[in-house]
C-alpha cells in the first residue's frame, strides 16, 4: 500500500512503513514472540525493534526482574540476550521480512562494543539500527552513555561510521537537557530519534525492608510516564523537526488517544511496549482508531498530523 490508498502509510528514516506503530525493544523478544497468539500479526505494525543485543551473550540481572506498579511496570532484565553472532546467524534468518520492518537494538559497555555490534548488523538483512545509549559505560565508572550529551554523540558517531543503514538514537529521559542531547546526536549522524527510554525507579518491600527488584533499580514504563514522554517528544521535536529528523514517540502509549497525542506532539511513529502485556491485539485497535481520526478531521495522511500541536 502507498499513502494514496493507506492513510497510515509512513516514511521513517527512508523506510516505507504501512503503519506508524512500532513495537518496542524488549517487549516482543526477537520478533516472533507474539506471533503465537491467535489474531496477532507483525503485519499490523510498521516496524518491530528487536531485543537489545550485545557483543557477547548475557544472562541478565538476578530476580526479581519485573514488578507491577500503579499505572506502570518496573523492569531490570539486564540485556539478557544470546549475543550478536547468534542473532545474526540463527535468529534473523527465521524472521519474515515481508511482514514488516525489523530494527536491531544495539547495546554495549564500551564504544568499541557498540562499533562491533553495529558492524555485525550492517552485514545482515536488518532494516535499521537503534542505538541504545542508555547502557552503562564501564570505562567511566558505570555512568550511562545516554545521560551525557557529549558521550551520547560519541557513541552515535562511532556506530554511524560502521553502517550505511538508518541509525536511530534512543534518548534517555534521565538527563538534564534532552534537547542538547538530541542536537548532538543529530550532528553525530543519527537519522532518527527514539524518545524516551524508561525512567529510573525502584520499589521497596516494607516488611523485609529490601528492594523488590534484584538489581535494586529498574526502568519504569507504562501509562505513569506518558505525560513526561509527551513533553520530551515535544521538546525534541523543536530540535529535530526543523532538521527533518523523525521521532519514535514512546512511553506509556496504550490507547488510540495516546498514540494520536504522541503524533501531535511531534512523533512520526509511536512505540507500543508495555501495552502489549495488557492487550496483545491493541495495535489493530490503534490502527483503526488513527484511521478514523484522520477521516473525521479530513486528513488524507497521518503525516499531516505530525507536530500539529497548536501552541
DODREN-814257 format. One record per residue: residue in three letters; x negated, y negated, z negated of N, C-alpha, C in turn. Coordinates in steps of 0.05 Angstrom, whole numbers, padded with zeros to 5 digits, always signed. Example, Ala and Ser with C-alpha at 12.3 -4.5 7.8 and 13.67 -1.06 7.14 Angstrom:
<sites>
ALA-00264+00114-00156-00246+00090-00156-00264+00066-00156/SER-00257+00045-00142-00273+00021-00143-00258-00001-00157/
</sites>
This chain:
<sites>
UNK-00017+00024+00000+00000+00000+00000-00018-00025+00000/UNK-00008-00047+00013-00021-00072+00011-00003-00092-00003/UNK-00013-00117-00006+00002-00137-00021+00029-00143-00008/UNK+00032-00139+00018+00057-00145+00032+00079-00126+00024/UNK+00072-00101+00018+00092-00081+00011+00092-00074-00019/UNK+00070-00081-00033+00068-00075-00061+00060-00100-00076/UNK+00079-00113-00090+00073-00138-00105+00053-00134-00127/UNK+00048-00109-00135+00029-00104-00157+00000-00100-00147/UNK-00003-00100-00120-00030-00096-00109-00048-00118-00118/UNK-00072-00110-00127-00091-00129-00140-00119-00125-00129/UNK-00132-00148-00124-00161-00147-00117-00177-00153-00142/UNK-00195-00135-00148-00212-00138-00172-00241-00131-00166/UNK-00258-00150-00167-00287-00146-00162-00291-00132-00135/UNK-00276-00140-00115-00279-00128-00089-00265-00102-00085/UNK-00252-00092-00106-00237-00066-00104-00208-00072-00101/UNK-00195-00057-00083-00166-00059-00079-00152-00039-00098/UNK-00135-00050-00116-00121-00034-00136-00091-00034-00129/UNK-00078-00012-00134-00049-00011-00129-00032-00021-00153/UNK-00045-00026-00175-00032-00037-00199-00052-00053-00215/UNK-00043-00073-00230-00061-00088-00247-00068-00074-00273/UNK-00057-00051-00277-00062-00036-00302-00089-00021-00301/UNK-00105-00023-00322-00130-00009-00324-00129+00007-00350/UNK-00135+00033-00349-00136+00049-00373-00164+00046-00385/UNK-00164+00040-00411-00189+00032-00424-00207+00054-00433/UNK-00233+00048-00434-00253+00068-00442-00248+00079-00470/UNK-00251+00105-00472-00248+00118-00498-00219+00127-00503/UNK-00201+00119-00487-00172+00126-00491-00163+00149-00474/UNK-00177+00155-00453-00169+00176-00434-00192+00195-00428/UNK-00211+00197-00446-00234+00215-00441-00249+00208-00416/UNK-00254+00228-00400-00268+00223-00374-00248+00225-00351/UNK-00224+00215-00355-00206+00211-00333-00184+00231-00329/UNK-00186+00255-00341-00167+00275-00337-00151+00283-00362/UNK-00157+00270-00384-00145+00279-00410-00115+00277-00410/UNK-00103+00256-00398-00074+00253-00400-00060+00266-00376/UNK-00075+00275-00356-00062+00287-00333-00048+00313-00340/UNK-00053+00324-00364-00040+00349-00373-00012+00343-00383/UNK-00005+00318-00387+00021+00310-00397+00041+00308-00374/UNK+00063+00321-00377+00083+00320-00355+00093+00292-00351/UNK+00092+00283-00326+00101+00257-00319+00079+00236-00317/UNK+00056+00243-00328+00033+00224-00327+00017+00228-00301/UNK+00009+00205-00289-00007+00207-00265-00026+00183-00264/UNK-00052+00189-00257-00071+00167-00254-00063+00149-00231/UNK-00045+00158-00213-00036+00141-00191-00020+00117-00200/UNK-00010+00118-00225+00006+00096-00236-00011+00072-00245/UNK-00038+00075-00244-00055+00054-00254-00075+00046-00232/UNK-00085+00021-00235-00104+00011-00215-00131+00023-00218/UNK-00139+00029-00243-00165+00040-00248-00166+00053-00276/UNK-00185+00071-00279-00190+00085-00304-00219+00081-00312/UNK-00223+00070-00336-00251+00067-00346-00258+00092-00362/UNK-00279+00105-00354-00287+00130-00367-00299+00125-00395/UNK-00301+00146-00410-00312+00144-00437-00341+00133-00437/UNK-00348+00119-00458-00375+00107-00460-00396+00129-00456/UNK-00416+00123-00439-00436+00143-00432-00464+00133-00438/UNK-00480+00149-00451-00507+00142-00458-00527+00160-00443/UNK-00553+00153-00445-00573+00168-00430-00574+00197-00439/UNK-00575+00201-00465-00576+00228-00477-00549+00235-00490/UNK-00543+00261-00493-00518+00268-00507-00517+00257-00536/UNK-00493+00250-00545-00490+00241-00573-00467+00256-00585/UNK-00470+00263-00611-00449+00277-00626-00429+00258-00638/UNK-00436+00232-00640-00417+00213-00652-00421+00211-00682/UNK-00402+00196-00694-00404+00190-00723-00391+00212-00740/UNK-00398+00213-00766-00385+00232-00783-00355+00225-00788/UNK-00338+00244-00795-00310+00238-00800-00308+00223-00827/UNK-00285+00210-00831-00263+00205-00813-00271+00185-00792/UNK-00260+00189-00768-00267+00171-00746-00244+00153-00738/UNK-00220+00161-00745-00196+00145-00736-00178+00141-00760/UNK-00166+00118-00762-00148+00112-00784-00127+00092-00775/UNK-00102+00099-00779-00080+00081-00771-00076+00059-00791/UNK-00074+00035-00781-00070+00011-00798-00043-00002-00790/UNK-00033-00020-00806-00008-00034-00798-00012-00048-00771/UNK+00004-00039-00751+00003-00050-00724-00024-00047-00710/UNK-00039-00026-00718-00064-00022-00705-00077+00004-00712/UNK-00103+00007-00704-00118+00031-00708-00147+00024-00710/UNK-00160+00036-00731-00189+00034-00733-00202+00059-00721/UNK-00223+00056-00705-00237+00079-00695-00267+00075-00697/UNK-00281+00096-00703-00311+00095-00704-00320+00122-00693/UNK-00314+00127-00668-00321+00152-00655-00351+00155-00652/UNK-00365+00132-00646-00394+00133-00645-00405+00142-00618/UNK-00390+00136-00597-00400+00142-00570-00407+00171-00565/UNK-00390+00189-00577-00394+00217-00571-00390+00222-00541/UNK-00411+00234-00529-00409+00240-00500-00432+00259-00493/UNK-00429+00273-00470-00448+00294-00462-00474+00283-00449/UNK-00476+00257-00446-00499+00246-00432-00494+00241-00402/UNK-00508+00222-00391-00501+00213-00364-00506+00235-00343/UNK-00526+00252-00346-00532+00272-00326-00508+00291-00323/UNK-00497+00300-00346-00474+00318-00345-00450+00304-00333/UNK-00446+00279-00340-00423+00264-00330-00424+00262-00300/UNK-00448+00255-00289-00451+00251-00260-00450+00278-00245/UNK-00464+00298-00257-00467+00324-00242-00443+00342-00245/UNK-00429+00341-00268-00407+00361-00273-00379+00349-00276/UNK-00377+00324-00286-00351+00313-00291-00340+00298-00267/UNK-00356+00280-00256-00347+00264-00233-00338+00280-00210/UNK-00351+00303-00203-00342+00319-00180-00313+00330-00184/UNK-00304+00331-00209-00277+00342-00214-00255+00321-00214/UNK-00263+00295-00211-00243+00274-00210-00232+00270-00182/UNK-00207+00263-00180-00194+00258-00154-00195+00228-00149/UNK-00215+00220-00133-00219+00191-00127-00198+00180-00108/UNK-00180+00198-00098-00158+00189-00081-00135+00179-00099/UNK-00135+00186-00124-00114+00178-00143-00116+00149-00151/UNK-00140+00141-00158-00144+00114-00170-00174+00107-00168/UNK-00181+00084-00179-00209+00077-00181-00220+00086-00208/UNK-00245+00095-00208-00257+00103-00233-00281+00086-00239/UNK-00282+00076-00264-00303+00057-00272-00319+00070-00295/UNK-00346+00071-00292-00363+00082-00313-00366+00061-00335/UNK-00370+00070-00359-00375+00053-00382-00403+00059-00392/UNK-00422+00040-00389-00450+00045-00394-00457+00034-00422/UNK-00471+00051-00438-00479+00044-00465-00509+00050-00468/UNK-00521+00037-00488-00549+00042-00494-00558+00030-00520/UNK-00580+00040-00530-00592+00030-00554-00615+00011-00549/UNK-00624+00010-00524-00645-00008-00514-00638-00017-00486/UNK-00650-00038-00477-00645-00047-00450-00654-00026-00430/UNK-00675-00012-00437-00685+00010-00419-00664+00032-00416/UNK-00649+00038-00438-00628+00057-00437-00606+00048-00417/UNK-00598+00023-00420-00578+00012-00402-00587+00015-00372/UNK-00612+00008-00367-00622+00010-00340-00621+00038-00329/UNK-00629+00057-00345-00630+00085-00336-00602+00096-00331/UNK-00583+00090-00348-00556+00100-00345-00543+00087-00320/UNK-00547+00061-00317-00536+00047-00294-00547+00057-00268/UNK-00573+00062-00268-00586+00073-00244-00575+00100-00236/UNK-00569+00116-00256-00558+00143-00251-00530+00141-00240/UNK-00514+00123-00250-00487+00119-00240-00487+00106-00212/UNK-00507+00091-00206-00509+00078-00180-00510+00099-00158/UNK-00523+00121-00164-00525+00144-00145-00502+00164-00150/UNK-00478+00154-00150-00454+00171-00155-00430+00158-00141/UNK-00408+00173-00140-00384+00162-00127-00368+00142-00144/UNK-00378+00136-00168-00363+00118-00186-00358+00091-00171/UNK-00335+00078-00176-00327+00054-00162-00339+00029-00173/UNK-00343+00028-00199-00354+00004-00212-00367+00012-00239/UNK-00381-00007-00251-00394-00001-00276-00387-00023-00297/UNK-00376-00014-00319-00371-00031-00342-00395-00030-00361/UNK-00406-00052-00368-00429-00053-00386-00419-00059-00414/UNK-00421-00039-00432-00412-00042-00459-00434-00055-00476/UNK-00434-00081-00476-00456-00096-00490-00451-00098-00520/UNK-00431-00084-00530-00426-00084-00559-00442-00063-00574/UNK-00459-00049-00561-00475-00028-00574-00497-00041-00591/UNK-00505-00027-00613-00527-00038-00630-00554-00036-00617/UNK-00570-00057-00619-00597-00057-00608-00617-00047-00628/UNK-00627-00023-00625-00644-00011-00646-00671-00025-00648/UNK-00679-00039-00627-00704-00054-00628-00702-00080-00642/UNK-00677-00089-00648-00673-00114-00661-00657-00110-00687/UNK-00663-00088-00701-00651-00084-00727-00622-00075-00727/UNK-00613-00066-00704-00586-00056-00702-00564-00076-00696/UNK-00572-00101-00691-00552-00122-00685-00540-00116-00657/UNK-00515-00123-00654-00501-00117-00629-00512-00135-00607/UNK-00518-00123-00583-00525-00139-00560-00504-00160-00554/UNK-00479-00152-00557-00457-00169-00548-00450-00192-00565/UNK-00462-00194-00589-00456-00217-00607-00474-00241-00602/UNK-00493-00238-00584-00512-00260-00579-00513-00265-00549/UNK-00505-00288-00540-00503-00294-00511-00529-00288-00495/UNK-00552-00296-00506-00577-00291-00491-00582-00261-00488/UNK-00577-00246-00510-00582-00217-00509-00562-00204-00491/UNK-00537-00213-00491-00517-00202-00472-00526-00206-00443/UNK-00536-00230-00437-00544-00236-00410-00568-00219-00401/UNK-00586-00213-00420-00609-00196-00413-00600-00168-00405/UNK-00580-00158-00419-00570-00131-00413-00556-00131-00385/UNK-00540-00151-00381-00526-00153-00355-00545-00156-00332/UNK-00565-00173-00336-00586-00177-00315-00601-00151-00309/UNK-00608-00136-00330-00622-00111-00327-00605-00091-00312/UNK-00580-00089-00318-00562-00070-00304-00557-00078-00276/UNK-00553-00105-00272-00548-00115-00245-00570-00108-00225/UNK-00595-00107-00235-00618-00101-00218-00619-00071-00210/UNK-00602-00054-00224-00603-00026-00219-00581-00016-00201/UNK-00562-00033-00194-00539-00024-00179-00528-00045-00160/UNK-00516-00035-00138-00502-00053-00120-00472-00051-00124/UNK-00464-00034-00143-00435-00031-00149-00425-00055-00166/UNK-00399-00061-00165-00389-00082-00182-00395-00077-00211/UNK-00404-00098-00225-00411-00096-00253-00393-00113-00270/UNK-00383-00102-00292-00364-00115-00309-00376-00116-00338/UNK-00379-00140-00348-00389-00143-00376-00366-00143-00395/UNK-00367-00124-00415-00346-00122-00435-00354-00139-00459/UNK-00339-00161-00463-00347-00180-00483-00336-00174-00511/UNK-00352-00179-00531-00344-00175-00559-00330-00199-00570/UNK-00309-00195-00586-00296-00218-00600-00311-00225-00625/UNK-00330-00209-00633-00344-00213-00659-00368-00231-00655/UNK-00363-00255-00644-00385-00274-00639-00374-00302-00641/UNK-00393-00321-00642-00386-00349-00647-00374-00363-00623/UNK-00386-00358-00599-00379-00373-00575-00376-00355-00551/UNK-00352-00344-00547-00347-00325-00526-00349-00338-00498/UNK-00343-00364-00497-00345-00378-00471-00374-00380-00462/UNK-00393-00386-00480-00421-00387-00473-00431-00359-00465/UNK-00421-00339-00479-00429-00311-00472-00419-00305-00444/UNK-00394-00312-00438-00383-00307-00411-00399-00321-00390/UNK-00406-00347-00395-00421-00362-00375-00448-00350-00369/UNK-00462-00342-00390-00489-00330-00386-00487-00303-00372/UNK-00466-00287-00379-00463-00261-00366-00457-00265-00336/UNK-00441-00285-00329-00435-00290-00301-00461-00299-00287/UNK-00476-00316-00299-00501-00325-00287-00521-00302-00284/UNK-00519-00282-00302-00537-00259-00300-00528-00239-00279/UNK-00504-00243-00268-00496-00226-00246-00471-00209-00250/UNK-00456-00214-00272-00431-00200-00276-00411-00207-00255/UNK-00398-00187-00243-00377-00191-00223-00350-00194-00236/UNK-00347-00184-00260-00322-00186-00275-00328-00185-00305/UNK-00307-00191-00320-00310-00191-00349-00286-00176-00362/UNK-00292-00160-00382-00271-00147-00398-00268-00161-00425/UNK-00245-00171-00431-00240-00188-00454-00215-00179-00469/UNK-00217-00167-00492-00240-00165-00510-00245-00136-00518/UNK-00268-00130-00530-00273-00105-00543-00259-00106-00570/UNK-00261-00085-00586-00247-00084-00611-00259-00103-00632/UNK-00242-00110-00652-00252-00126-00674-00263-00108-00695/UNK-00284-00117-00709-00295-00101-00731-00277-00102-00756/UNK-00272-00079-00768-00256-00078-00792-00262-00053-00809/UNK-00249-00051-00832-00253-00028-00849-00228-00022-00864/UNK-00227+00002-00876-00204+00010-00893-00216+00023-00918/UNK-00203+00019-00941-00213+00030-00966-00192+00047-00979/UNK-00201+00071-00989-00184+00088-01006-00186+00078-01035/UNK-00165+00065-01045-00166+00052-01071-00171+00072-01094/UNK-00160+00097-01091-00163+00116-01113-00192+00126-01115/UNK-00205+00131-01093-00232+00141-01094-00253+00118-01093/UNK-00243+00094-01085-00259+00070-01082-00281+00075-01061/UNK-00274+00090-01040-00292+00096-01018-00280+00087-00992/UNK-00298+00081-00972-00287+00074-00945-00273+00098-00933/UNK-00251+00092-00919-00236+00114-00906-00252+00124-00882/UNK-00264+00106-00867-00280+00113-00844-00308+00122-00852/UNK-00316+00145-00841-00342+00156-00849-00365+00137-00843/UNK-00362+00121-00822-00383+00102-00815-00380+00075-00829/UNK-00361+00074-00849-00354+00050-00864-00337+00030-00848/UNK-00347+00022-00825-00332+00003-00809-00325+00015-00782/UNK-00304+00004-00770-00296+00014-00744-00284-00009-00727/UNK-00276-00002-00703-00265-00022-00685-00234-00022-00688/UNK-00223-00046-00693-00194-00049-00696-00182-00055-00669/UNK-00162-00039-00661-00148-00043-00636-00118-00043-00642/UNK-00102-00047-00621-00073-00046-00624-00060-00073-00626/UNK-00034-00074-00630-00019-00099-00629-00029-00120-00649/UNK-00042-00112-00671-00052-00131-00691-00071-00151-00679/UNK-00086-00143-00659-00107-00161-00648-00098-00176-00623/UNK-00073-00172-00615-00064-00184-00590-00066-00215-00589/UNK-00057-00229-00610-00060-00259-00609-00089-00268-00606/UNK-00107-00254-00618-00136-00260-00616-00145-00255-00587/UNK-00137-00232-00576-00145-00225-00549-00134-00245-00529/UNK-00109-00253-00532-00097-00272-00513-00113-00298-00513/UNK-00120-00308-00537-00136-00333-00539-00163-00329-00525/UNK-00176-00307-00530-00202-00302-00518-00201-00301-00488/UNK-00180-00288-00477-00176-00287-00448-00172-00315-00437/UNK-00156-00331-00451-00151-00358-00442-00177-00374-00442/UNK-00193-00371-00463-00218-00386-00465-00238-00377-00444/UNK-00240-00351-00439-00259-00341-00419-00249-00349-00391/UNK-00223-00349-00387-00213-00357-00360-00221-00385-00354/UNK-00223-00402-00373-00231-00430-00368-00259-00431-00357/UNK-00276-00411-00364-00303-00410-00353-00304-00393-00327/UNK-00290-00370-00328-00292-00351-00306-00274-00358-00282/UNK-00250-00369-00287-00232-00376-00266-00243-00393-00244/UNK-00255-00416-00251-00267-00433-00230-00289-00420-00215/UNK-00302-00400-00226-00324-00386-00213-00314-00362-00197/UNK-00288-00357-00197-00277-00334-00183-00283-00307-00194/UNK-00289-00306-00221-00296-00281-00234-00271-00270-00248/UNK-00261-00246-00240-00237-00235-00252-00241-00223-00280/UNK-00219-00221-00294-00219-00212-00322-00201-00188-00325/UNK-00210-00168-00340-00193-00147-00351-00184-00157-00378/UNK-00159-00164-00381-00149-00174-00407-00140-00150-00424/UNK-00151-00147-00448-00145-00124-00464-00146-00130-00494/UNK-00131-00115-00509-00130-00119-00538-00101-00121-00548/UNK-00089-00098-00552-00062-00097-00564-00039-00098-00544/UNK-00044-00096-00518-00022-00096-00499-00007-00069-00500/UNK+00018-00070-00507+00034-00045-00509+00061-00047-00494/UNK+00069-00071-00486+00095-00074-00473+00092-00089-00447/UNK+00114-00090-00431+00114-00106-00407+00108-00135-00413/UNK+00121-00145-00434+00117-00173-00441+00088-00179-00448/UNK+00075-00161-00462+00047-00164-00469+00030-00166-00444/UNK+00034-00148-00425+00019-00148-00400+00022-00174-00385/UNK+00047-00183-00383+00052-00208-00369+00038-00232-00383/UNK+00038-00232-00409+00025-00254-00424-00005-00254-00418/UNK-00017-00231-00417-00046-00230-00411-00052-00241-00384/UNK-00035-00234-00364-00039-00244-00337-00035-00274-00336/UNK-00015-00284-00349-00011-00313-00350-00035-00327-00363/UNK-00047-00315-00383-00070-00326-00397-00095-00327-00379/UNK-00095-00310-00358-00118-00311-00340-00129-00284-00332/UNK-00117-00262-00341-00127-00236-00334-00116-00227-00307/UNK-00135-00218-00290-00127-00206-00264-00116-00178-00267/UNK-00127-00164-00286-00117-00137-00293-00113-00136-00323/UNK-00097-00116-00332-00091-00113-00361-00099-00085-00370/UNK-00115-00084-00391-00123-00059-00402-00103-00047-00421/UNK-00098-00021-00418-00080-00007-00436-00096+00015-00450/UNK-00095+00016-00476-00110+00035-00491-00095+00048-00513/UNK-00094+00035-00537-00080+00046-00560-00051+00052-00554/UNK-00038+00037-00536-00010+00041-00529-00005+00069-00519/UNK-00026+00081-00506-00022+00109-00495-00018+00129-00517/UNK-00028+00124-00541-00024+00142-00563+00005+00142-00572/UNK+00018+00119-00569+00047+00117-00577+00065+00129-00554/UNK+00058+00122-00530+00074+00130-00507+00056+00134-00482/UNK+00050+00159-00476+00032+00165-00454+00043+00157-00427/UNK+00069+00151-00425+00081+00144-00399+00087+00114-00398/UNK+00074+00098-00416+00080+00070-00417+00073+00054-00392/UNK+00053+00064-00377+00044+00050-00353+00066+00048-00331/UNK+00082+00069-00329+00104+00067-00309+00123+00045-00317/UNK+00129+00043-00342+00147+00023-00352+00136-00005-00348/UNK+00110-00008-00353+00097-00035-00349+00097-00043-00320/UNK+00090-00024-00302+00091-00030-00273+00118-00040-00265/UNK+00139-00025-00273+00166-00032-00265+00174-00059-00276/UNK+00165-00065-00301+00172-00090-00314+00158-00114-00301/UNK+00133-00110-00293+00119-00132-00279+00132-00138-00252/UNK+00139-00116-00238+00151-00120-00212+00178-00134-00215/UNK+00194-00127-00235+00219-00141-00240+00215-00170-00247/UNK+00195-00176-00263+00189-00204-00270+00182-00220-00245/UNK+00166-00209-00228+00158-00223-00203+00182-00229-00186/UNK+00200-00209-00184+00224-00213-00168+00242-00235-00180/UNK+00245-00235-00206+00262-00255-00219+00251-00283-00216/UNK+00225-00285-00215+00212-00311-00213+00203-00318-00184/UNK+00213-00302-00166+00209-00306-00137+00179-00309-00130/UNK+00164-00290-00141+00135-00288-00135+00131-00264-00117/UNK+00115-00267-00096+00110-00245-00078+00088-00226-00087/UNK+00070-00237-00104+00047-00221-00113+00040-00227-00142/UNK+00030-00208-00156+00021-00212-00183-00001-00232-00185/UNK-00016-00235-00163-00038-00255-00163-00028-00283-00168/UNK-00003-00289-00161+00008-00316-00165+00012-00322-00195/UNK+00013-00301-00211+00017-00304-00240-00008-00308-00256/UNK-00031-00300-00244-00057-00301-00258-00064-00330-00266/UNK-00068-00334-00292-00077-00361-00301-00057-00382-00298/UNK-00031-00375-00297-00010-00395-00292+00000-00408-00318/UNK-00014-00406-00340-00006-00418-00365-00003-00448-00362/UNK+00020-00458-00370+00025-00487-00369+00018-00500-00395/UNK-00004-00515-00395-00013-00528-00419-00018-00558-00414/
</sites>
